Amino acid sequence: MIATRLLAVCLTTAALFAAPMKYTYWVQPCTDPASLCRPDDPQLAQWAFEAWQKASGGELEFTRVKDRDHARIRLYWASAELGLYGETRPMAFEGHLGAEVYVLPSPLPVNGDRLLRDAIVYLTCLHESGHALGLSHTAVFADIMYSFQYGGDIEEYFGRYRRKLETRSDIAKNSGMSAADRARLIEALNNHF
């Protein structure tokens, strides 16, 4: 009987430590005429959160919510005044660090390549949500957390990802993260506990 109770306590304790960190997120609907947001852009943001969840190996769990006030991470579609691609601002959320993420929806490139446009929006969502998870910039061109402040070929940065895509749904199958991005995420999550 004592052995059974001890086993139950051990299993309960292990389950507590194995439970993923839960994040709620909200994505602004594409209704603001000042942004270049398209009606299906929120799906690109969703795929970005799903990519981080998968990369975490079960350490993160994201749930999309309809009410912005219940979201630890809030993604807004920004207008051109924001700047180049995006920005992340920390905020307090129920005693935890949360974030407001701003993504500038890209216009169609000059050549009219819709998949390139969607790739830019997706990768920006992925990069900025990485900041919301506590990841900083890197100087490594292969990383999603790479910063253009280090220079580099911006066209190639997005172009190499675009070449992996045949259809829009391929974005959900190609995370856009490097092995180093995933390792840094796991390290950040381990340091959180």
trRosetta pair geometry for C-beta under 8 A, 3 or more apart (Angstrom, degrees):
i j d omega theta_ij theta_ji phi_ij phi_ji
1 4 5.7 -51 -150 31 31 113
1 5 6.6 27 153 -15 64 104
2 5 5.8 -54 -149 38 34 109
2 6 6.2 35 152 -20 67 107
3 6 5.6 -54 -145 38 31 113
3 7 6.3 35 154 -21 64 105
4 7 5.7 -53 -149 35 29 113
4 8 6.5 31 151 -20 63 105
5 8 5.6 -53 -149 35 33 113
5 9 6.4 34 153 -18 66 104
6 9 5.7 -52 -149 36 32 111
6 10 6.3 33 152 -19 65 107
7 10 5.7 -55 -148 37 31 112
7 11 6.3 29 155 -17 65 107
8 11 5.8 -55 -145 38 29 109
8 12 6.3 30 156 -19 64 107
9 12 5.8 -55 -146 37 29 111
9 13 6.2 29 156 -18 64 108
10 13 5.8 -56 -146 38 28 110
10 14 6.2 29 155 -19 64 107
11 14 5.7 -53 -144 37 31 111
11 15 6.3 34 154 -22 64 105
12 15 5.7 -53 -149 34 30 113
12 16 6.7 35 151 -23 62 101
13 16 5.7 -50 -153 28 34 113
13 17 6.8 22 154 -9 64 105
14 17 6.0 -61 -151 42 34 104
14 18 5.9 25 154 -15 69 115
15 18 5.6 -61 -138 45 30 108
15 19 6.5 52 156 -48 63 92
16 19 6.0 -36 -157 0 30 116
17 193 7.9 80 -147 -157 85 150
18 58 8.0 -15 180 134 83 123
20 56 7.4 91 -141 120 113 135
20 58 5.8 -124 -78 163 114 58
20 59 5.6 139 -130 173 82 18
20 60 5.6 149 -175 -113 114 2
20 61 4.1 108 99 -20 137 102
21 59 6.3 15 12 156 95 72
21 60 5.4 -28 63 -108 92 61
21 61 7.0 175 80 23 41 75
21 189 6.8 -146 1 -140 135 103
21 192 7.1 1 -76 109 150 155
22 61 5.0 -26 -106 72 68 104
22 63 6.9 4 -169 1 98 111
23 49 7.9 -141 94 -153 123 115
23 60 6.6 -7 6 -166 114 98
23 61 7.1 164 26 83 69 50
23 62 5.1 -23 74 -106 98 70
23 63 7.3 172 90 25 49 69
23 72 5.1 -110 -152 63 76 132
23 73 6.0 23 174 -1 120 112
24 62 7.7 129 -111 -160 20 59
24 63 5.2 -35 -108 73 69 91
24 64 7.6 115 -163 -124 67 12
24 65 4.8 17 -175 -14 115 126
24 70 5.9 -61 132 135 157 79
24 71 4.8 -128 119 -122 96 52
24 72 5.1 112 52 4 74 88
24 73 7.4 179 93 29 47 72
25 49 5.7 -146 37 -102 160 151
25 62 5.7 -7 5 -164 119 107
25 63 7.4 153 22 76 71 41
25 64 5.8 -42 74 -106 82 60
25 65 7.1 153 68 19 30 82
25 71 5.3 62 -148 -156 20 112
25 72 6.9 -55 -74 58 58 73
25 73 4.3 -20 -109 71 93 99
25 74 7.3 -178 -156 -78 63 32
25 75 6.7 31 179 -10 108 103
25 129 7.9 7 -122 -129 149 120
26 64 7.1 115 -97 -161 39 69
26 65 5.5 -51 -76 71 89 83
26 66 7.4 78 -123 -167 101 7
26 67 7.1 -91 -97 90 137 28
26 68 4.6 -178 118 -108 166 56
26 70 7.5 111 -53 68 123 69
26 71 3.5 -114 -10 -45 102 160
26 73 7.5 178 26 92 63 55
26 74 5.0 -6 61 -119 102 73
26 75 6.9 -169 92 28 53 72
27 42 4.4 130 122 -139 139 96
27 45 4.6 144 -114 89 135 149
27 46 6.9 -79 -23 -54 153 78
27 64 7.0 -29 2 -142 100 114
27 75 4.7 -12 -113 66 68 114
28 32 7.5 -3 151 -7 129 118
28 37 7.9 -97 99 -102 103 168
28 42 7.8 -149 73 -91 43 105
28 68 7.8 30 -85 -92 73 121
28 74 7.7 64 -45 174 89 85
28 75 6.4 -128 3 101 83 64
28 76 4.8 57 -18 -123 142 53
28 77 5.4 -130 80 3 124 85
29 42 6.9 -28 -114 -55 44 140
30 35 7.3 -116 -144 87 75 121
30 37 3.7 -152 -131 129 100 117
30 38 6.2 -30 -165 94 164 16
30 39 5.2 -149 64 -96 135 37
30 41 5.6 109 -72 40 133 112
30 42 6.7 -131 -26 -29 99 96
30 77 6.3 59 -108 -16 71 163
30 105 7.9 60 -122 -58 113 158
32 35 4.8 60 88 11 108 102
32 37 6.8 67 54 25 86 126
32 77 6.3 179 45 80 120 111
32 79 7.5 -104 133 -61 127 100
34 79 4.3 -39 142 -91 103 133
35 77 4.1 97 171 132 167 107
35 78 6.3 127 -108 88 113 20
35 79 5.2 -110 -80 -80 64 65
35 104 7.7 -152 -143 -143 95 53
35 105 5.6 86 165 21 100 115
36 104 7.7 42 35 173 105 70
36 105 4.3 -150 80 91 81 106
36 106 7.0 -96 93 95 135 14
36 107 5.3 -87 -161 -77 161 70
37 41 5.0 -110 -158 32 82 153
37 77 4.0 -4 -64 -163 133 161
37 105 4.5 168 -82 -27 53 156
38 41 5.0 122 57 -34 71 99
38 105 6.8 168 -2 -171 73 144
40 43 5.2 -27 -179 20 76 120
40 44 7.4 86 132 -21 74 91
40 168 8.0 17 133 174 144 153
41 44 5.3 -46 -160 26 51 116
41 45 6.9 50 147 -16 72 97
41 77 6.8 75 108 -96 148 129
41 105 5.7 -49 -115 -111 157 124
41 121 5.8 -89 -136 167 101 151
42 45 5.4 -49 -153 35 43 114
42 46 6.4 48 148 -22 69 101
43 46 5.3 -49 -148 35 37 116
43 47 6.4 41 152 -21 66 101
44 47 5.7 -51 -150 34 32 112
44 48 6.7 38 148 -24 62 101
44 118 6.1 -155 -90 -165 133 84
44 121 5.1 44 127 113 164 107
44 122 4.3 -116 -165 -84 106 78
44 125 5.7 149 129 5 91 150
44 171 6.8 -36 -121 137 81 156
45 48 5.6 -51 -155 28 35 115
45 49 6.8 31 151 -14 66 101
45 75 5.1 160 -151 111 143 164
45 103 7.2 -163 -89 16 107 156
45 125 4.6 -145 -107 -143 62 145
45 129 7.8 132 -159 -51 78 133
46 49 5.9 -55 -153 37 35 107
46 50 6.3 33 150 -17 67 108
46 64 6.5 -22 -113 -68 101 142
47 50 5.4 -54 -144 40 34 114
47 51 6.3 42 153 -27 66 101
47 122 6.2 -25 80 -138 123 112
47 125 7.8 87 68 91 79 140
47 171 5.7 61 141 122 166 103
47 172 4.8 -112 -127 -97 121 75
48 51 5.7 -50 -151 28 30 114
48 52 6.9 27 153 -14 62 101
48 122 6.2 178 -63 -166 99 68
48 125 3.9 -147 -29 119 159 106
48 126 4.2 -144 -136 -75 104 64
48 129 5.2 133 137 19 120 144
49 52 5.9 -53 -153 36 36 108
49 53 6.4 38 149 -21 66 105
49 62 4.4 -164 166 152 116 170
49 64 7.5 140 70 -68 159 92
49 73 7.8 164 -103 82 119 143
49 129 6.1 -122 -81 -166 68 160
50 53 5.4 -52 -147 35 35 115
50 54 6.3 34 155 -18 67 104
50 62 7.1 -119 -75 56 46 132
50 172 7.2 3 83 -145 140 89
51 54 5.9 -54 -147 37 30 109
51 55 6.2 30 154 -19 65 109
51 126 6.1 -18 68 -118 143 113
51 175 4.2 139 -151 -137 117 90
51 176 7.0 3 -165 37 163 91
51 177 6.6 159 161 -18 118 118
52 55 5.6 -55 -142 39 32 112
52 56 6.4 39 155 -31 64 104
52 60 6.1 -40 132 86 91 156
52 62 7.2 80 75 -36 105 135
52 126 7.5 169 -47 -145 96 76
52 129 6.2 -123 -29 122 146 119
52 130 7.0 -173 -95 -85 124 67
52 133 6.4 -173 -163 -45 144 153
52 185 6.9 -169 -151 -134 83 147
53 56 5.9 -55 -155 24 29 114
53 60 5.0 -126 -115 96 60 100
53 61 6.4 67 -135 -112 115 31
53 62 5.1 -110 -64 8 123 103
54 175 7.0 -134 75 -91 124 128
55 175 6.5 116 -60 -157 112 155
55 177 5.8 10 -96 56 145 168
55 181 7.2 -42 -163 116 153 96
55 182 4.6 -132 -165 -115 106 91
55 185 5.6 64 124 58 116 160
56 59 4.0 -121 166 53 106 90
56 60 3.9 125 0 13 172 99
56 185 6.1 -104 -90 142 71 125
56 186 7.0 153 -140 -84 52 69
56 189 6.3 103 -144 -54 102 159
57 186 6.9 26 19 -98 122 113
59 186 7.1 133 8 -120 156 68
59 189 4.7 61 148 172 147 159
60 133 7.6 -30 -104 -125 149 129
60 189 7.1 -112 -50 -102 94 136
65 70 4.8 -110 150 92 158 110
65 71 5.2 -162 54 -74 117 88
67 70 4.5 59 84 13 105 110
67 71 7.3 -177 94 -23 56 89
68 71 5.7 -61 -157 21 39 119
68 74 5.6 55 -157 -125 92 124
71 74 5.0 116 97 -77 126 79
71 93 7.8 -74 108 -136 41 144
71 98 7.7 122 123 -160 61 135
72 93 4.6 152 -125 114 68 160
72 94 7.5 -73 -93 31 93 108
72 96 6.5 -19 -135 89 122 125
72 98 4.2 -141 -171 -115 64 106
72 99 7.6 38 144 23 69 66
73 98 6.1 -155 -69 -167 47 84
73 99 5.2 5 -120 59 79 89
73 101 6.3 23 -178 -10 95 116
73 129 6.6 64 178 -133 150 88
73 132 4.8 67 -122 173 121 149
74 91 7.9 -7 23 37 113 146
74 98 7.5 48 -4 155 88 119
74 99 7.4 -160 32 100 66 52
74 100 5.1 -21 68 -115 102 68
74 101 6.8 177 86 25 45 74
75 101 4.5 -23 -106 73 71 111
75 102 7.9 167 -157 -81 54 23
75 103 6.4 7 -170 1 100 114
75 125 6.8 29 -145 -135 144 97
75 128 7.7 116 -121 103 98 126
75 129 7.3 -27 -83 -77 120 101
76 100 6.7 8 -2 -178 115 94
76 101 6.9 167 22 85 68 54
76 102 5.1 -21 69 -107 100 69
76 103 7.4 165 82 25 48 69
77 103 6.2 -40 -112 73 51 83
77 104 7.8 95 -170 -120 60 25
77 105 5.5 4 -154 -26 108 110
78 81 7.6 -120 170 60 99 70
78 82 3.8 23 159 -36 143 148
78 86 7.2 157 15 -118 135 59
78 87 7.5 70 -56 28 160 98
78 102 4.2 60 -54 179 126 103
78 103 6.3 172 10 71 96 26
78 104 4.7 -54 73 -80 105 68
78 105 7.9 170 53 -2 60 67
79 82 6.5 139 67 -16 48 94
79 104 7.5 -5 120 -123 7 89
80 104 6.8 84 -100 -146 41 124
82 86 7.4 -2 140 -120 139 28
82 87 6.1 -147 -176 3 110 119
82 102 5.6 -164 -134 141 144 132
82 104 5.3 -159 61 -68 130 111
83 87 6.7 81 40 -45 124 116
83 104 7.3 -144 69 -35 52 143
84 104 7.3 -172 113 33 29 146
84 148 7.3 -113 137 52 163 147
85 103 7.4 -23 159 -148 68 64
85 104 5.7 -139 -155 42 27 107
85 106 7.9 -9 -126 -70 82 97
85 120 7.5 -124 -130 175 113 95
85 124 4.7 -144 170 -117 109 123
85 127 7.6 30 119 65 133 141
86 101 7.0 1 -177 -180 120 82
86 102 5.7 168 -156 93 69 63
86 103 4.6 -13 -104 -107 116 56
86 104 6.1 -145 -70 7 60 78
86 124 4.7 144 -25 -179 130 104
86 125 7.7 170 -89 -73 159 34
86 127 6.7 142 57 83 137 108
86 128 4.2 -89 139 -63 142 133
87 101 7.8 171 90 -156 46 45
87 102 4.7 2 56 55 85 112
87 128 7.0 31 65 -124 12 121
88 99 5.3 -6 -172 -174 101 128
88 100 7.2 159 -156 82 52 49
88 101 5.1 -13 -107 -107 84 71
88 102 7.4 -164 -76 22 37 72
88 128 4.9 163 -57 -164 104 83
88 129 7.9 166 -95 -76 131 22
88 131 3.8 166 37 98 157 132
88 132 5.5 -136 -149 -59 134 73
89 99 6.6 146 75 -159 42 72
89 100 4.7 -12 61 59 98 98
89 102 7.5 38 -3 -9 100 107
90 97 5.9 -40 -155 -163 110 100
90 98 7.3 124 -165 77 59 44
90 99 5.7 -48 -109 -100 43 76
91 97 7.8 124 69 -166 39 55
91 98 4.8 -39 77 79 87 94
91 99 6.2 150 21 -105 86 20
91 100 5.5 66 -19 -20 129 93
92 95 7.6 28 -174 -71 96 14
92 96 7.7 135 -162 70 57 37
92 97 7.2 -54 -108 -110 46 42
92 98 6.7 45 144 24 10 97
93 96 5.4 -36 77 68 83 85
93 97 7.3 31 30 142 91 12
93 98 3.1 61 -9 -29 130 134
97 134 7.7 80 97 -75 141 101
98 132 7.7 -9 178 -162 48 100
99 131 7.0 155 -151 109 157 84
99 132 3.6 -146 53 -126 152 90
101 125 7.6 79 146 -141 139 61
101 128 4.5 120 -155 138 109 119
101 129 6.0 -5 -102 -77 161 63
101 131 7.5 143 -108 67 98 105
101 132 5.5 -54 -63 -54 115 129
102 128 7.2 -136 55 -154 43 154
103 121 6.7 84 160 -156 127 74
103 124 5.0 126 -143 121 102 116
103 125 5.4 -5 -94 -79 155 70
103 128 6.0 -147 -76 24 90 154
104 124 7.2 -91 48 174 67 162
105 121 5.6 13 -134 -110 66 121
106 109 7.7 0 154 -54 121 73
106 117 5.1 -163 96 -153 112 74
106 120 4.2 37 -23 94 159 133
106 121 5.4 -130 15 -56 98 83
106 124 7.6 153 -35 -7 104 141
107 117 7.1 -85 120 -127 26 120
108 112 5.6 14 162 -126 128 44
108 113 7.4 154 -168 52 84 42
108 114 6.5 -35 -120 -89 104 60
108 117 5.1 -53 -111 -68 50 145
109 112 7.0 -92 75 -10 71 16
109 113 5.3 -6 49 41 121 92
109 116 5.2 -18 -4 94 136 132
109 117 6.1 -148 -12 -64 81 85
111 116 7.7 54 65 28 107 148
113 116 3.9 49 107 10 119 115
113 117 6.6 163 97 -15 65 83
113 162 7.3 42 146 -162 138 142
114 117 5.4 -53 -151 36 37 116
114 118 6.3 33 153 -16 69 105
114 168 7.8 -44 124 -76 106 108
115 118 5.7 -53 -144 41 34 109
115 119 6.1 42 152 -25 65 104
115 162 6.0 119 120 -149 98 92
115 165 5.1 -177 -178 110 129 134
115 167 7.8 -134 -100 -156 126 15
115 168 6.5 -140 -107 -81 84 65
116 119 5.5 -51 -146 33 32 116
116 120 6.5 35 154 -21 64 102
116 158 6.6 81 -164 141 87 117
116 159 7.4 -4 -126 -99 112 60
116 162 4.7 5 -101 -113 75 144
117 120 5.9 -55 -155 31 30 110
117 121 6.7 24 151 -13 64 106
118 121 5.7 -54 -147 39 36 110
118 122 6.0 36 155 -20 68 107
118 168 5.9 -20 112 -128 172 95
118 171 6.5 -101 135 -60 113 148
119 122 5.8 -54 -143 39 28 111
119 123 6.1 23 161 -15 65 110
119 158 5.8 127 113 -171 114 92
119 161 5.1 158 -171 107 125 112
119 162 4.7 -129 5 -82 169 78
119 165 6.4 -143 -75 -4 118 149
119 171 6.9 -156 -96 -102 64 111
120 123 6.1 -57 -142 40 25 106
120 124 6.3 27 157 -19 61 109
120 158 5.2 2 -86 -134 83 142
121 124 5.8 -59 -150 37 28 112
121 125 6.5 30 152 -19 64 105
122 125 5.7 -56 -153 35 31 111
122 126 6.3 30 151 -19 66 107
122 171 5.2 -137 -95 -164 168 132
122 176 7.0 160 123 -27 106 154
123 126 5.4 -50 -145 37 35 115
123 127 6.2 37 155 -21 67 104
123 144 6.7 -145 -157 -140 85 96
123 158 6.5 -156 33 -113 154 83
123 161 6.1 138 -67 50 134 173
123 176 5.3 -152 -105 -169 88 156
124 127 5.7 -50 -142 36 31 111
124 128 6.1 21 162 -10 65 110
125 128 6.2 -62 -141 44 25 103
125 129 6.0 19 162 -14 64 113
126 129 6.1 -59 -141 41 23 105
126 130 6.4 34 152 -28 60 105
126 144 5.3 -69 125 -172 117 140
126 175 7.6 134 -134 173 144 69
126 176 5.5 121 67 79 173 133
126 177 7.3 -138 174 -61 133 87
127 130 5.6 -55 -159 27 29 117
127 131 7.1 29 147 -16 62 98
127 144 5.5 -149 -84 161 74 86
127 145 6.4 150 -139 -100 79 44
128 131 5.6 -44 -158 29 41 113
128 132 6.8 46 143 -21 64 100
129 132 5.0 -43 -151 31 45 120
129 133 6.7 43 149 -17 66 100
130 133 5.7 -58 -154 38 34 108
130 135 4.3 -50 164 55 92 131
130 144 6.2 150 -38 109 154 111
130 145 5.3 -126 128 -85 151 98
130 181 7.3 -64 -124 -158 142 111
130 185 7.7 -91 -137 -85 92 103
131 134 7.6 99 -176 -34 34 7
131 135 6.2 -92 -84 66 35 73
131 136 7.6 67 -115 -100 76 33
131 145 7.9 140 -60 -128 72 97
133 185 6.8 6 126 -131 144 92
133 188 6.8 100 138 111 95 147
134 188 5.2 163 93 -172 117 134
134 192 7.8 157 25 -77 165 111
135 145 5.2 -102 141 -102 121 144
135 181 7.6 38 -157 -151 157 78
135 184 5.9 88 -129 126 111 120
135 185 6.6 -37 -72 -85 128 69
135 188 6.2 -100 -77 -41 75 160
136 145 6.9 83 96 174 34 131
137 145 5.8 -172 -129 159 34 86
137 146 7.1 44 -165 -170 81 16
137 147 3.7 11 -157 -37 135 121
137 149 7.4 24 172 34 162 115
138 143 4.5 27 60 61 138 159
138 145 4.9 78 4 97 98 98
138 146 5.5 -52 73 -88 86 52
138 147 7.2 160 55 -2 36 83
138 180 7.3 103 -125 124 172 130
138 184 7.8 -135 -59 -51 129 164
139 146 7.2 63 -152 -136 11 78
139 147 7.2 -37 -88 42 51 91
139 150 4.6 149 -135 -106 81 157
140 143 4.5 77 82 -8 100 112
140 146 5.9 -112 78 -90 51 100
140 178 7.2 -91 118 44 125 167
140 180 6.3 11 82 73 160 159
141 146 5.6 71 -124 -127 26 155
141 150 8.0 -133 -71 95 74 126
141 152 5.2 164 -110 -123 108 135
141 157 7.0 -122 -167 -99 88 93
142 146 7.3 135 52 -50 27 132
142 178 4.5 88 131 -90 98 140
142 180 7.2 95 92 27 108 120
143 146 4.5 138 70 -43 85 85
143 177 7.8 3 -152 -156 57 59
143 178 4.9 -78 -96 21 55 130
143 180 5.6 -66 -90 81 107 115
143 181 5.2 145 -148 -61 85 96
144 176 5.4 86 -92 127 120 93
144 177 5.0 -53 -11 -103 129 62
144 178 6.8 -168 -11 2 75 79
144 181 5.1 43 28 -102 97 155
145 181 5.9 152 -3 -112 102 98
145 184 7.2 -75 17 77 152 154
146 150 7.1 -92 -173 41 86 128
146 152 7.1 13 161 4 131 171
146 157 7.2 -142 86 -135 138 127
147 150 5.7 101 81 -5 81 95
148 151 7.4 129 -175 -23 55 2
148 152 6.4 -115 -128 55 62 107
148 154 6.1 25 -123 -90 128 102
148 157 7.7 -94 -88 -16 96 167
152 156 7.7 -119 167 64 85 107
152 157 6.2 68 138 -59 121 118
153 156 3.8 39 105 21 120 116
153 157 6.4 172 92 -25 63 80
154 157 5.4 -46 -148 24 34 119
154 158 7.0 15 161 -1 64 101
155 158 6.6 -70 -159 46 29 95
155 159 5.5 28 152 -24 68 122
156 159 5.1 -58 -127 44 32 116
156 160 5.9 39 171 -29 69 99
157 160 6.9 -54 -157 22 16 104
157 161 7.8 3 147 -3 50 106
158 161 6.0 -63 -162 40 41 108
158 162 6.1 44 146 -26 74 108
159 162 5.3 -53 -143 35 36 115
159 163 6.5 41 158 -26 67 100
160 163 6.0 -48 -154 25 31 114
160 164 7.7 34 147 -21 56 99
161 164 5.9 -53 -168 23 42 113
161 165 7.4 32 144 -18 67 108
161 174 7.1 152 -159 130 84 130
161 176 5.5 20 -125 -115 132 98
162 165 5.8 -65 -161 31 43 112
164 170 6.7 -173 126 149 79 125
164 174 4.8 128 127 -126 138 164
165 168 7.5 35 -172 -96 125 24
165 170 4.3 162 -131 82 71 131
165 171 6.4 13 -107 -61 127 69
165 174 6.9 -119 -71 28 81 145
166 170 5.7 110 37 -39 66 148
167 170 5.3 122 60 -15 64 98
168 171 6.1 -28 179 0 53 112
169 172 5.9 -38 -172 24 59 111
169 173 7.3 48 138 -10 70 106
170 173 5.3 -63 -156 43 49 111
170 174 5.9 20 154 -1 81 113
171 174 6.4 -74 -138 51 28 91
177 181 4.0 -125 -164 79 97 140
177 182 5.7 103 137 -48 132 85
178 181 4.8 112 51 -3 71 97
178 182 7.4 -137 96 1 45 83
179 182 5.8 -55 -154 38 37 111
179 183 6.3 37 149 -20 68 107
180 183 5.5 -52 -143 38 34 112
180 184 6.2 35 156 -20 67 105
181 184 5.9 -58 -148 37 28 109
181 185 6.4 32 152 -22 63 104
182 185 5.6 -51 -151 32 32 114
182 186 6.6 30 154 -16 65 104
183 186 5.8 -54 -149 37 33 109
183 187 6.3 34 152 -19 65 107
184 187 5.5 -52 -144 38 33 114
184 188 6.2 36 154 -21 65 104
185 188 5.8 -56 -149 36 29 110
185 189 6.4 26 154 -17 65 107
186 189 5.7 -55 -147 38 31 110
186 190 6.3 32 154 -19 65 106
187 190 5.7 -55 -146 37 30 111
187 191 6.3 27 155 -17 64 108
188 191 5.8 -58 -147 38 30 109
188 192 6.7 43 149 -36 61 100
189 192 5.5 -45 -156 16 35 120
189 193 7.6 23 155 -12 61 99
190 193 6.5 -62 -162 32 36 102
